[in-house]
Amino acid sequence: MGKPESKRYANASLLWVHLNDEAPHIGSGHRMVWAVVGRKWVYLANREDRQRVPLGVWRNITEGQA
């Protein structure tokens, strides 16, 4: 899965996460996403789509997956 070409994703990390309904553009279930954690938002991208989620929601997603 190639990294998005946008400058925003230059320092992105490829992560395996389980999404419920937090990022409907990305989808639900186990997903590999590129993530960039910012001050207020986390920017997510997969092969087809991109979406941002609030940092608090991202912390809930990754809390049990460490």
Secondary structure in CASP SS format (residue, H / E / C, confidence):
PFRMAT SS
TARGET T0000
AUTHOR 0000-0000-0000
METHOD secondary structure of the structure
MODEL  1
M C 1.00
G C 1.00
K C 1.00
P C 1.00
E C 1.00
S C 1.00
K H 1.00
R H 1.00
Y H 1.00
A C 1.00
N C 1.00
A C 1.00
S E 1.00
L E 1.00
L E 1.00
W E 1.00
V E 1.00
H E 1.00
L E 1.00
N C 1.00
D C 1.00
E C 1.00
A C 1.00
P C 1.00
H C 1.00
I C 1.00
G C 1.00
S C 1.00
G E 1.00
H E 1.00
R E 1.00
M E 1.00
V E 1.00
W E 1.00
A E 1.00
V E 1.00
V E 1.00
G C 1.00
R C 1.00
K C 1.00
W E 1.00
V E 1.00
Y E 1.00
L E 1.00
A E 1.00
N C 1.00
R C 1.00
E C 1.00
D C 1.00
R E 1.00
Q E 1.00
R E 1.00
V E 1.00
P E 1.00
L H 1.00
G H 1.00
V H 1.00
W H 1.00
R H 1.00
N H 1.00
I H 1.00
T H 1.00
E H 1.00
G C 1.00
Q C 1.00
A C 1.00
END
